[in-house]
Amino acid sequence: MSTFDETMQFRLRPDEPTRAERVLLLAYEALNEKGYNPIHQISGYLISGDPAYITSYKEARDAIRRVERDELIEELVRFYLSSRLP
């Protein structure tokens, strides 16, 4: 079996933000600047999948739609647990 037939995992450098992280930060910043509660809006999007929860300001809606919701959730869980575990 060739190594190309196996699932491969690539790790980014720890100091390099993931695409999901960059998109979440962009959405947060855009929502905050427009006067929305970013936590409520991003949570609404993650639960429902409705992009209307994310403002189109700074092209945040387009950016967040390019990333799968499960990738965004994984990034949030990773960040939360990394700040809680030793």
GROMACS elastic network, one bead per residue, 0.5 to 0.9 nm:
[ bonds ]
;  ai    aj funct       b0    kb
    1     4     6  0.82443   500
    1     5     6  0.67173   500
    1     6     6  0.82172   500
    2     5     6  0.54749   500
    2     6     6  0.73980   500
    3     6     6  0.54847   500
    3     7     6  0.83537   500
    3     8     6  0.84883   500
    4     7     6  0.76935   500
    4     8     6  0.80945   500
    5     8     6  0.89116   500
   11    14     6  0.82856   500
   12    15     6  0.81633   500
   12    16     6  0.64553   500
   12    17     6  0.81421   500
   12    18     6  0.76072   500
   13    16     6  0.52837   500
   13    17     6  0.82940   500
   14    17     6  0.75761   500
   17    20     6  0.80763   500
   17    21     6  0.59327   500
   17    22     6  0.64758   500
   18    21     6  0.50975   500
   18    22     6  0.63486   500
   18    23     6  0.86896   500
   18    75     6  0.81844   500
   19    22     6  0.51819   500
   19    23     6  0.62147   500
   19    24     6  0.86213   500
   19    67     6  0.78024   500
   20    23     6  0.51652   500
   20    24     6  0.60923   500
   20    25     6  0.85846   500
   20    64     6  0.81893   500
   20    67     6  0.66271   500
   20    68     6  0.86156   500
   20    71     6  0.63971   500
   20    72     6  0.53477   500
   20    73     6  0.87951   500
   20    74     6  0.87313   500
   20    75     6  0.64244   500
   20    76     6  0.89355   500
   21    24     6  0.51723   500
   21    25     6  0.61696   500
   21    26     6  0.85683   500
   21    72     6  0.75119   500
   21    75     6  0.65550   500
   21    76     6  0.82548   500
   22    25     6  0.52226   500
   22    26     6  0.61453   500
   22    27     6  0.86591   500
   23    26     6  0.50117   500
   23    27     6  0.60966   500
   23    28     6  0.84680   500
   23    60     6  0.74024   500
   23    63     6  0.62128   500
   23    64     6  0.57921   500
   23    67     6  0.79449   500
   23    72     6  0.84548   500
   24    27     6  0.51341   500
   24    28     6  0.60340   500
   24    29     6  0.85588   500
   24    42     6  0.81982   500
   24    60     6  0.87940   500
   24    64     6  0.73231   500
   24    72     6  0.73682   500
   24    75     6  0.89962   500
   24    76     6  0.89795   500
   25    28     6  0.50086   500
   25    29     6  0.60704   500
   25    30     6  0.85333   500
   26    29     6  0.51993   500
   26    30     6  0.61046   500
   26    31     6  0.85142   500
   26    58     6  0.79344   500
   26    59     6  0.87871   500
   26    60     6  0.61511   500
   26    63     6  0.82902   500
   26    64     6  0.86390   500
   27    30     6  0.51844   500
   27    31     6  0.59844   500
   27    32     6  0.83693   500
   27    38     6  0.76095   500
   27    42     6  0.77047   500
   27    54     6  0.68769   500
   27    55     6  0.76508   500
   27    57     6  0.88448   500
   27    58     6  0.84585   500
   27    59     6  0.86829   500
   27    60     6  0.51036   500
   27    61     6  0.73995   500
   27    63     6  0.81990   500
   27    64     6  0.72468   500
   28    31     6  0.52901   500
   28    32     6  0.59907   500
   28    33     6  0.85341   500
   28    37     6  0.86382   500
   28    38     6  0.52460   500
   28    39     6  0.76786   500
   28    41     6  0.88248   500
   28    42     6  0.76760   500
   28    60     6  0.87091   500
   29    32     6  0.51419   500
   29    33     6  0.60776   500
   29    34     6  0.86209   500
   29    38     6  0.79063   500
   29    60     6  0.89362   500
   30    33     6  0.52110   500
   30    34     6  0.62812   500
   30    35     6  0.87972   500
   30    36     6  0.87802   500
   30    38     6  0.84426   500
   30    54     6  0.85365   500
   30    55     6  0.69337   500
   30    56     6  0.82619   500
   30    57     6  0.60130   500
   30    58     6  0.63153   500
   30    59     6  0.85662   500
   30    60     6  0.66642   500
   31    34     6  0.51788   500
   31    35     6  0.63826   500
   31    36     6  0.52060   500
   31    37     6  0.68463   500
   31    38     6  0.53960   500
   31    41     6  0.78261   500
   31    42     6  0.88861   500
   31    54     6  0.70365   500
   31    55     6  0.61963   500
   31    57     6  0.78850   500
   31    60     6  0.85012   500
   32    35     6  0.51452   500
   32    36     6  0.54432   500
   32    37     6  0.63833   500
   32    38     6  0.58807   500
   33    36     6  0.75448   500
   33    57     6  0.89905   500
   34    55     6  0.80298   500
   34    57     6  0.78879   500
   35    38     6  0.86354   500
   36    39     6  0.88259   500
   36    40     6  0.83208   500
   36    41     6  0.73707   500
   36    55     6  0.89623   500
   37    40     6  0.55542   500
   37    41     6  0.62383   500
   37    42     6  0.86591   500
   38    41     6  0.50699   500
   38    42     6  0.58545   500
   38    43     6  0.82090   500
   38    54     6  0.86484   500
   39    42     6  0.54042   500
   39    43     6  0.59483   500
   39    44     6  0.84409   500
   40    43     6  0.51732   500
   40    44     6  0.60372   500
   40    45     6  0.86687   500
   40    53     6  0.87803   500
   41    44     6  0.50573   500
   41    45     6  0.62852   500
   41    46     6  0.87158   500
   41    53     6  0.52425   500
   41    54     6  0.64369   500
   42    45     6  0.50628   500
   42    46     6  0.61766   500
   42    47     6  0.86245   500
   42    53     6  0.68441   500
   42    54     6  0.68767   500
   43    46     6  0.51004   500
   43    47     6  0.61208   500
   43    48     6  0.84898   500
   43    53     6  0.87101   500
   44    47     6  0.52666   500
   44    48     6  0.59489   500
   44    49     6  0.76919   500
   44    50     6  0.77045   500
   44    53     6  0.63383   500
   44    54     6  0.89301   500
   45    48     6  0.53177   500
   45    50     6  0.54108   500
   45    51     6  0.61027   500
   45    52     6  0.77121   500
   45    53     6  0.54713   500
   45    54     6  0.70851   500
   45    69     6  0.85981   500
   46    49     6  0.56150   500
   46    50     6  0.80655   500
   46    69     6  0.61452   500
   46    70     6  0.84304   500
   46    72     6  0.80115   500
   46    73     6  0.75384   500
   47    50     6  0.83543   500
   47    69     6  0.89054   500
   48    51     6  0.85618   500
   49    52     6  0.88467   500
   49    53     6  0.86843   500
   49    69     6  0.76191   500
   50    53     6  0.62620   500
   50    54     6  0.83962   500
   51    54     6  0.55965   500
   51    55     6  0.82373   500
   51    61     6  0.63825   500
   51    62     6  0.86289   500
   51    64     6  0.81690   500
   51    65     6  0.71671   500
   52    55     6  0.69238   500
   52    56     6  0.85481   500
   52    61     6  0.78294   500
   53    61     6  0.84338   500
   54    57     6  0.86178   500
   54    60     6  0.67948   500
   54    61     6  0.52705   500
   54    64     6  0.80882   500
   55    58     6  0.81556   500
   55    59     6  0.77614   500
   55    60     6  0.62653   500
   55    61     6  0.57338   500
   56    60     6  0.54203   500
   56    62     6  0.71107   500
   57    60     6  0.60571   500
   57    61     6  0.76462   500
   58    61     6  0.82809   500
   59    62     6  0.54423   500
   59    63     6  0.62917   500
   59    64     6  0.87906   500
   60    63     6  0.50597   500
   60    64     6  0.60937   500
   60    65     6  0.85735   500
   61    64     6  0.53220   500
   61    65     6  0.62297   500
   61    66     6  0.88612   500
   62    65     6  0.52955   500
   62    66     6  0.65827   500
   63    66     6  0.53899   500
   63    67     6  0.72269   500
   64    67     6  0.55757   500
   64    68     6  0.80776   500
   64    69     6  0.83911   500
   64    72     6  0.87175   500
   65    68     6  0.70682   500
   65    69     6  0.81671   500
   67    70     6  0.84195   500
   67    71     6  0.67392   500
   67    72     6  0.71427   500
   68    71     6  0.53397   500
   68    72     6  0.66972   500
   68    73     6  0.89483   500
   69    72     6  0.50606   500
   69    73     6  0.62455   500
   69    74     6  0.85919   500
   70    73     6  0.50208   500
   70    74     6  0.60458   500
   70    75     6  0.85781   500
   71    74     6  0.50431   500
   71    75     6  0.62255   500
   71    76     6  0.87297   500
   72    75     6  0.51526   500
   72    76     6  0.63696   500
   72    77     6  0.87688   500
   73    76     6  0.50821   500
   73    77     6  0.61873   500
   73    78     6  0.85060   500
   74    77     6  0.51282   500
   74    78     6  0.59727   500
   74    79     6  0.85205   500
   75    78     6  0.50586   500
   75    79     6  0.61145   500
   75    80     6  0.85212   500
   76    79     6  0.52079   500
   76    80     6  0.60590   500
   76    81     6  0.85572   500
   77    80     6  0.50888   500
   77    81     6  0.60103   500
   77    82     6  0.83446   500
   78    81     6  0.53885   500
   78    82     6  0.59556   500
   78    83     6  0.86162   500
   79    82     6  0.51878   500
   79    83     6  0.63196   500
   79    84     6  0.88215   500
   80    83     6  0.54243   500
   80    84     6  0.65296   500
   80    85     6  0.89068   500
   81    85     6  0.58967   500
   82    85     6  0.55480   500
   82    86     6  0.78632   500
   83    86     6  0.80862   500
